[in-house]
Amino acid sequence: MLAERLARYCHSLTFKDLPETVVHEVKRRVLDSLGCALGAWNAPPCRFARQLAQRVTIVRGATLWGTGHKTLPELATFANGGLVRYFDFNDTYLAKEPAHPSDNIPAVLAVAESTGASGKRVIQAIALAYEVQCRLCDAAALRPRGWDHVTYGPFSSALAAANILKLSETKTRHAVNLAGVANVALRQTRVGDLSMWKACAFSNAARNGVFAAILSQLGMTGPAPIFEGEKGFMKLVSGPLEVAPFGSEFDQVHKMGGSQAPGFKILETYIKHYPVEYHAQTAVEAALELRAKVIQSEGAGAIQHLSEIEIGSYEVAIEIIGREPEKWQPTTRETADHSFPYCVAVALLDGQVTLQSFGPQRLRDSAVRELMKKVRVVRDADFVDRYPAAMPTRITVRTREGKTYTKQKDLPLGHPGNPMSDQDLEGKFRRLAARRLGRARTEDLIRLVWRLEQMKNIGTLMPLLR
């Protein structure tokens, strides 16, 4: 039974099982997530979630980042998770079902702080959450069946919380059952004109995962078998699930065969260089390079007078950010950063794509709207079967005089095949955090995260976020 496998792996994984490369990558994701959160601290859905969480005060609870207020860990998970996710700037994993596995980090930190857990235990729980969520995403796509990718989140966050809470295998299994039975999310979250809920969908899933683990800790049992049952997850939600062996399982099955155990999934996830949906990363990079080429040859005025812009992509990307009519008429940040036409138009016009590229004034800009009208998105036959190993985008523009310029990008900066350096990651963090924290505290926080495994109590981190 899958729930038993997940519980067994959760109970067995320790910090000593993690290679140094995995430990370092976890610290990179913590730093990246905190930067995204601090940058989004005053965004409307994040304020609403924080106001809700502030209605409950728990002296030994979990901190609402940016404040000194402590609340229930599940409410802190919801509020802090919305911060991480709001700008669509945190990391990504692409498989049968795409995901943003760093969405689990606020849940881990909330439960860890409320229990006084160490930095090492935080690292192992985050690595565990990545393993679970990414392997579920490998196993089955939820989108075609009408469910949102965050439906896998209650499982990964519940297991990470169970690891922090040191639950027994039996209680961990019940946490999985409780997480799965009541937390199936509709794909409508990401269809048409997107709402504020996009930022909160996973934080709500993670909140429910934490809630399930805490209930199980107290003795609550959940229905089983949650995955294979007559009315269970596989029958009604995912379809058949074949989850690849985790490291310890692989060792037991293949130890005599000489096969190499699978690597940790966090090493296969992607950090974002631009605050746009991940399938648009190569589109933005290609547009920026194409812009420089056109201006060099034709002059700056040529951009606004382009007669045609073609974005060649692959089916998954087109389905998510390049098919619906709302993608050509975005009215919200949430829709604009999930729009091929908008992201490419802004990159071509401005020569950069930043958080400010999606503000209300830019959304209404007539120059952007006019250029978007010239964009068409097509399925490129050359890109069939290249996803998810690559995320190719080919942009072709035609000038008013009939000249054609083309640029293709396959792997964006931040992809495991084109990794972002630690220095680049620190630069991203500084751009997002310095305005909130000031230079000195920003540097202190960077140094502390790089030493995360040395922390005796993760609560030491929280005052630096105020």
C-alpha positions as CSV (number, residue, x, y, z in Angstrom):
1,M,0.0,0.0,0.0
2,L,1.3,3.4,-1.0
3,A,0.5,5.1,2.3
4,E,2.5,2.5,4.2
5,R,5.4,3.0,1.8
6,L,5.3,6.8,2.4
7,A,5.1,6.4,6.1
8,R,8.0,3.9,6.2
9,Y,10.2,6.2,4.2
10,C,9.2,9.3,6.2
11,H,10.0,7.4,9.5
12,S,13.4,6.1,8.2
13,L,14.9,9.2,6.5
14,T,17.5,11.0,8.6
15,F,19.9,13.9,8.0
16,K,22.8,11.4,7.7
17,D,21.1,10.0,4.6
18,L,21.4,13.3,2.7
19,P,24.4,13.9,0.5
20,E,26.1,17.2,0.9
21,T,24.8,18.3,-2.5
22,V,21.2,17.8,-1.2
23,V,21.9,19.7,2.0
24,H,23.3,22.6,0.1
25,E,20.4,22.6,-2.3
26,V,17.9,22.7,0.5
27,K,19.6,25.7,1.9
28,R,19.5,27.4,-1.5
29,R,15.7,26.7,-1.6
30,V,15.2,28.1,1.9
31,L,17.0,31.3,0.9
32,D,15.1,31.6,-2.3
33,S,11.8,31.0,-0.6
34,L,12.4,33.6,2.1
35,G,13.4,36.1,-0.5
36,C,10.2,35.5,-2.5
37,A,8.2,35.8,0.7
38,L,9.8,39.1,1.8
39,G,9.3,40.6,-1.6
40,A,5.6,39.8,-1.5
41,W,5.0,40.8,2.1
42,N,2.5,43.6,1.4
43,A,0.6,41.9,-1.5
44,P,-3.2,41.9,-1.0
45,P,-3.8,38.1,-0.6
46,C,-0.8,37.9,1.7
47,R,-2.2,40.7,3.9
48,F,-5.6,39.0,4.1
49,A,-4.0,35.6,5.1
50,R,-1.9,37.3,7.7
51,Q,-4.8,39.2,9.1
52,L,-6.7,36.0,9.5
53,A,-3.8,34.3,11.2
54,Q,-3.3,37.2,13.6
55,R,-6.7,36.5,15.1
56,V,-5.1,33.6,17.0
57,T,-2.1,34.1,19.3
58,I,-0.1,31.1,20.5
59,V,2.9,32.0,22.7
60,R,4.9,28.9,21.6
61,G,3.5,28.8,18.1
62,A,4.9,29.7,14.7
63,T,5.9,33.2,13.6
64,L,4.1,35.1,10.9
65,W,7.1,36.1,8.8
66,G,7.8,39.8,8.9
67,T,6.1,40.2,12.3
68,G,6.6,39.2,15.9
69,H,3.2,37.5,16.1
70,K,3.0,33.8,16.8
71,T,0.0,31.7,15.9
72,L,-1.0,28.1,15.2
73,P,1.4,26.3,12.9
74,E,-1.3,25.6,10.4
75,L,-2.3,29.2,10.2
76,A,1.3,30.3,9.9
77,T,1.7,27.8,7.1
78,F,-1.2,29.3,5.2
79,A,-0.1,32.9,5.7
80,N,3.7,32.3,5.1
81,G,3.0,30.0,2.2
82,G,1.0,32.6,0.3
83,L,4.0,34.9,0.6
84,V,6.4,32.4,-1.0
85,R,4.0,31.7,-3.8
86,Y,2.5,35.1,-4.6
87,F,5.0,36.3,-7.2
88,D,5.3,33.0,-9.0
89,F,9.0,33.3,-8.4
90,N,9.7,30.2,-6.2
91,D,11.1,27.0,-7.7
92,T,9.5,24.5,-10.0
93,Y,9.4,20.9,-10.9
94,L,8.2,19.7,-14.3
95,A,6.9,16.2,-14.9
96,K,3.6,14.6,-15.8
97,E,2.2,17.1,-13.3
98,P,4.1,20.4,-12.7
99,A,4.6,21.6,-9.2
100,H,6.4,24.2,-7.0
101,P,7.9,22.0,-4.3
102,S,9.3,24.9,-2.2
103,D,5.7,25.6,-1.3
104,N,6.3,22.9,1.4
105,I,9.0,25.0,3.1
106,P,6.6,27.3,5.1
107,A,4.9,24.2,6.5
108,V,8.2,22.7,7.6
109,L,9.4,25.9,9.2
110,A,6.1,26.5,11.0
111,V,6.0,23.0,12.6
112,A,9.7,23.1,13.3
113,E,9.5,26.4,15.1
114,S,6.5,25.4,17.2
115,T,8.4,22.3,18.4
116,G,11.9,23.8,18.7
117,A,13.3,21.6,16.0
118,S,16.9,21.9,14.8
119,G,18.2,23.1,11.5
120,K,19.2,19.5,10.6
121,R,15.7,18.2,11.1
122,V,14.3,21.1,9.0
123,I,16.7,20.1,6.2
124,Q,15.7,16.5,6.3
125,A,12.0,17.3,6.4
126,I,12.3,19.7,3.4
127,A,14.3,17.0,1.4
128,L,11.5,14.5,2.3
129,A,8.8,16.9,1.1
130,Y,10.5,17.3,-2.3
131,E,10.9,13.5,-2.6
132,V,7.2,12.9,-2.0
133,Q,5.7,15.7,-4.1
134,C,8.0,15.3,-7.1
135,R,7.6,11.5,-7.2
136,L,3.8,11.9,-7.1
137,C,4.1,14.4,-9.9
138,D,6.2,11.8,-11.9
139,A,3.5,9.2,-11.3
140,A,0.3,10.8,-12.7
141,A,-1.0,14.0,-14.2
142,L,-3.9,15.6,-12.4
143,R,-4.7,18.4,-14.9
144,P,-6.5,16.3,-17.5
145,R,-8.8,14.9,-14.8
146,G,-9.8,18.4,-13.6
147,W,-7.7,18.6,-10.4
148,D,-5.0,21.1,-9.5
149,H,-1.4,20.1,-8.9
150,V,-1.7,21.3,-5.2
151,T,-3.8,18.2,-4.6
152,Y,-0.5,16.4,-4.0
153,G,0.5,19.0,-1.5
154,P,-1.4,17.7,1.6
155,F,0.5,14.4,1.3
156,S,4.0,16.0,1.1
157,S,3.4,18.6,3.8
158,A,1.8,16.1,6.1
159,L,4.7,13.7,5.8
160,A,7.2,16.6,6.3
161,A,5.3,17.6,9.4
162,A,5.2,14.0,10.6
163,N,9.0,13.9,10.2
164,I,9.4,17.0,12.3
165,L,7.0,15.7,14.9
166,K,8.8,12.3,15.1
167,L,5.5,10.4,14.6
168,S,5.5,6.7,14.6
169,E,5.0,4.8,11.3
170,T,1.4,4.1,12.3
171,K,0.6,7.7,13.1
172,T,2.4,8.9,10.0
173,R,0.2,6.6,7.9
174,H,-2.9,8.0,9.5
175,A,-1.6,11.5,8.7
176,V,-1.3,10.5,5.1
177,N,-4.9,9.1,5.2
178,L,-6.3,12.3,6.8
179,A,-4.4,14.5,4.4
180,G,-5.7,12.7,1.3
181,V,-9.4,12.2,2.2
182,A,-10.5,15.8,2.4
183,N,-8.2,17.9,0.3
184,V,-8.8,17.5,-3.4
185,A,-8.4,20.9,-5.2
186,L,-10.2,22.0,-8.5
187,R,-8.1,23.0,-11.5
188,Q,-10.4,26.0,-11.9
189,T,-7.7,27.8,-9.9
190,R,-5.6,28.1,-13.0
191,V,-8.2,28.4,-15.7
192,G,-9.3,31.7,-17.4
193,D,-8.7,35.0,-15.6
194,L,-6.7,34.0,-12.5
195,S,-7.6,35.2,-9.0
196,M,-5.7,35.9,-5.8
197,W,-6.4,32.3,-4.8
198,K,-3.5,31.2,-7.1
199,A,-1.1,32.4,-4.4
200,C,-3.0,30.6,-1.6
201,A,-4.0,27.3,-3.2
202,F,-0.9,25.4,-2.1
203,S,-0.6,27.2,1.2
204,N,-4.1,26.0,1.9
205,A,-3.1,22.4,0.9
206,A,-0.1,22.6,3.1
207,R,-2.1,24.0,6.0
208,N,-4.4,21.0,5.7
209,G,-1.4,18.6,5.6
210,V,0.0,20.1,8.8
211,F,-3.5,19.9,10.4
212,A,-3.6,16.2,9.4
213,A,-0.3,15.5,11.0
214,I,-1.2,17.3,14.2
215,L,-4.5,15.4,14.4
216,S,-2.7,12.1,13.9
217,Q,-0.2,13.1,16.6
218,L,-3.2,13.4,19.0
219,G,-4.6,10.0,18.0
220,M,-7.0,10.7,15.2
221,T,-7.2,7.9,12.6
222,G,-8.0,8.3,8.9
223,P,-9.7,6.1,6.3
224,A,-7.7,3.4,4.5
225,P,-6.5,2.5,2.1
226,I,-6.5,6.1,1.0
227,F,-4.9,5.5,-2.4
228,E,-6.0,2.1,-3.5
229,G,-9.5,2.0,-1.8
230,E,-12.8,1.4,-3.6
231,K,-13.5,5.1,-3.4
232,G,-9.9,6.2,-2.9
233,F,-7.5,8.6,-4.5
234,M,-6.5,6.4,-7.5
235,K,-10.1,5.5,-8.4
236,L,-11.5,9.1,-8.2
237,V,-8.6,11.5,-8.5
238,S,-5.3,10.4,-10.0
239,G,-5.9,7.2,-11.8
240,P,-3.3,4.5,-11.3
241,L,-0.2,5.6,-9.4
242,E,3.1,3.9,-9.8
243,V,5.5,5.8,-7.5
244,A,9.1,5.1,-8.1
245,P,11.1,3.5,-5.2
246,F,12.6,5.9,-2.7
247,G,16.3,5.5,-1.8
248,S,15.9,3.1,1.0
249,E,13.4,1.0,-0.9
250,F,15.6,0.8,-3.9
251,D,18.5,-0.4,-1.8
252,Q,16.5,-3.2,-0.4
253,V,15.2,-4.4,-3.8
254,H,18.3,-3.9,-5.9
255,K,21.3,-4.2,-3.5
256,M,22.4,-7.4,-5.2
257,G,21.9,-6.1,-8.7
258,G,24.5,-3.4,-8.8
259,S,22.0,-0.8,-9.9
260,Q,22.4,2.8,-8.8
261,A,19.8,4.2,-6.4
262,P,17.8,7.1,-7.6
263,G,19.0,10.6,-6.8
264,F,17.2,13.0,-4.6
265,K,14.5,14.9,-6.4
266,I,15.5,18.4,-5.2
267,L,18.5,18.1,-7.5
268,E,16.1,18.0,-10.5
269,T,14.1,21.1,-9.6
270,Y,14.5,24.5,-11.1
271,I,15.1,28.0,-9.6
272,K,13.5,30.9,-11.4
273,H,15.4,33.8,-12.8
274,Y,12.3,35.8,-13.8
275,P,8.9,36.2,-11.9
276,V,6.9,34.3,-14.5
277,E,5.3,30.9,-14.9
278,Y,8.2,28.5,-15.5
279,H,7.2,27.6,-19.1
280,A,7.7,31.3,-19.9
281,Q,11.3,31.5,-18.6
282,T,12.8,30.5,-22.0
283,A,10.4,32.8,-23.8
284,V,11.5,35.8,-21.7
285,E,15.2,35.0,-22.3
286,A,14.6,34.5,-26.0
287,A,12.6,37.8,-26.2
288,L,15.3,39.8,-24.4
289,E,18.0,38.5,-26.7
290,L,15.8,39.1,-29.8
291,R,15.1,42.6,-28.7
292,A,18.8,43.5,-28.5
293,K,19.3,42.0,-32.0
294,V,16.4,44.0,-33.5
295,I,17.3,47.3,-31.9
296,Q,20.9,46.9,-33.0
297,S,19.8,46.4,-36.6
298,E,16.7,48.5,-36.8
299,G,16.7,51.0,-34.0
300,A,14.7,51.1,-30.8
301,G,11.5,52.3,-32.5
302,A,11.3,49.0,-34.5
303,I,9.9,47.1,-31.4
304,Q,6.7,48.9,-31.2
305,H,6.2,48.6,-35.0
306,L,6.7,44.9,-35.3
307,S,4.1,43.4,-37.6
308,E,4.1,39.9,-36.2
309,I,5.4,37.9,-33.2
310,E,5.3,34.1,-33.2
311,I,5.9,32.1,-30.1
312,G,6.7,28.5,-31.0
313,S,6.3,26.1,-28.0
314,Y,5.2,22.6,-26.8
315,E,1.8,21.4,-25.9
316,V,2.0,21.6,-22.0
317,A,3.3,25.2,-22.1
318,I,0.6,26.2,-24.6
319,E,-2.1,24.5,-22.5
320,I,-1.1,26.4,-19.4
321,I,-0.1,29.9,-20.6
322,G,-0.8,30.2,-24.3
323,R,-4.3,29.1,-25.3
324,E,-7.1,30.9,-23.4
325,P,-8.3,34.3,-24.7
326,E,-7.7,35.7,-21.2
327,K,-4.0,35.3,-21.8
328,W,-4.3,38.1,-24.5
329,Q,-6.3,40.4,-22.2
330,P,-5.0,39.9,-18.6
331,T,-6.6,42.0,-15.9
332,T,-4.7,40.6,-12.9
333,R,-1.0,40.0,-12.1
334,E,-1.9,36.3,-11.6
335,T,-3.1,36.1,-15.2
336,A,-0.3,38.2,-16.7
337,D,2.5,36.2,-15.3
338,H,0.8,33.1,-16.7
339,S,0.5,34.6,-20.2
340,F,2.9,33.9,-23.1
341,P,1.7,37.1,-25.0
342,Y,2.1,39.4,-22.0
343,C,5.5,38.1,-20.8
344,V,7.0,38.3,-24.3
345,A,5.5,41.7,-25.1
346,V,6.8,43.3,-21.9
347,A,10.3,41.7,-22.4
348,L,10.4,43.1,-26.0
349,L,9.2,46.6,-25.0
350,D,11.2,47.1,-21.7
351,G,14.3,45.0,-22.1
352,Q,13.6,43.5,-18.7
353,V,11.0,41.6,-16.7
354,T,10.7,42.4,-13.0
355,L,8.1,42.4,-10.3
356,Q,7.1,45.9,-11.5
357,S,6.3,44.5,-14.9
358,F,3.0,43.1,-13.6
359,G,1.7,46.2,-11.7
360,P,-1.7,47.7,-12.4
361,Q,-0.3,50.6,-14.5
362,R,1.7,48.3,-16.8
363,L,-1.3,45.9,-17.1
364,R,-3.3,48.7,-18.6
365,D,-0.5,50.1,-20.8
366,S,-1.8,50.6,-24.4
367,A,1.7,49.9,-25.8
368,V,1.7,46.5,-24.2
369,R,-1.9,45.7,-25.3
370,E,-1.2,46.7,-28.9
371,L,2.0,44.6,-29.1
372,M,0.1,41.6,-27.6
373,K,-2.4,41.7,-30.4
374,K,0.4,40.8,-32.8
375,V,1.4,37.7,-30.8
376,R,0.3,34.2,-31.9
377,V,1.3,31.0,-30.1
378,V,1.9,27.9,-32.2
379,R,2.8,24.3,-31.5
380,D,6.3,23.7,-32.8
381,A,6.8,20.2,-34.3
382,D,10.5,20.3,-33.5
383,F,9.7,20.4,-29.8
384,V,7.6,17.3,-29.6
385,D,8.9,14.9,-26.9
386,R,11.6,17.4,-25.7
387,Y,9.6,18.4,-22.6
388,P,10.4,18.1,-19.6
389,A,14.1,17.4,-20.3
390,A,14.1,20.8,-22.0
391,M,11.7,23.8,-22.2
392,P,12.3,25.1,-25.7
393,T,10.8,28.3,-27.0
394,R,11.4,29.8,-30.4
395,I,10.4,33.4,-31.0
396,T,10.2,34.8,-34.5
397,V,9.4,38.5,-35.1
398,R,8.7,40.3,-38.4
399,T,9.4,44.0,-38.8
400,R,7.2,46.4,-40.7
401,E,9.7,46.3,-43.6
402,G,9.4,42.5,-43.8
403,K,12.7,41.5,-42.1
404,T,12.5,38.4,-39.9
405,Y,14.5,37.7,-36.7
406,T,14.4,34.4,-34.7
407,K,15.8,33.3,-31.4
408,Q,15.4,29.9,-29.6
409,K,16.2,29.1,-26.0
410,D,16.1,25.5,-24.6
411,L,17.3,25.7,-21.0
412,P,16.6,28.7,-18.9
413,L,19.0,30.0,-16.2
414,G,18.2,28.1,-13.0
415,H,17.5,24.8,-14.7
416,P,19.7,21.9,-13.5
417,G,21.3,21.9,-16.9
418,N,22.0,25.6,-16.7
419,P,22.2,26.2,-12.9
420,M,22.0,29.5,-11.1
421,S,25.1,30.1,-9.0
422,D,25.0,30.8,-5.3
423,Q,26.1,34.3,-6.0
424,D,23.2,34.8,-8.5
425,L,20.8,33.4,-5.9
426,E,22.1,35.7,-3.2
427,G,21.7,38.6,-5.7
428,K,18.1,37.6,-6.2
429,F,17.5,37.4,-2.5
430,R,19.0,40.9,-1.9
431,R,16.8,42.4,-4.6
432,L,13.7,40.9,-3.0
433,A,14.6,41.4,0.7
434,A,16.8,44.4,1.2
435,R,13.9,47.0,1.0
436,R,12.2,45.2,3.9
437,L,15.1,44.2,6.0
438,G,17.9,46.7,5.3
439,R,21.3,45.8,4.1
440,A,22.9,44.6,7.4
441,R,20.0,42.3,8.4
442,T,19.8,41.0,4.8
443,E,23.5,39.9,5.0
444,D,23.0,38.4,8.4
445,L,20.1,36.3,7.1
446,I,22.1,35.1,4.1
447,R,24.9,34.0,6.4
448,L,22.5,32.2,8.8
449,V,20.8,30.2,6.1
450,W,24.1,29.0,4.7
451,R,24.8,27.6,8.3
452,L,21.3,26.2,8.7
453,E,22.5,22.7,9.7
454,Q,24.3,24.2,12.7
455,M,21.2,25.8,14.2
456,K,20.0,24.1,17.4
457,N,16.6,25.7,17.2
458,I,15.1,27.0,14.0
459,G,13.3,29.7,15.9
460,T,16.6,31.6,15.9
461,L,15.9,32.5,12.3
462,M,12.6,34.2,12.9
463,P,13.6,37.6,14.5
464,L,15.8,38.3,11.4
465,L,12.6,38.3,9.2
466,R,10.9,41.1,11.1
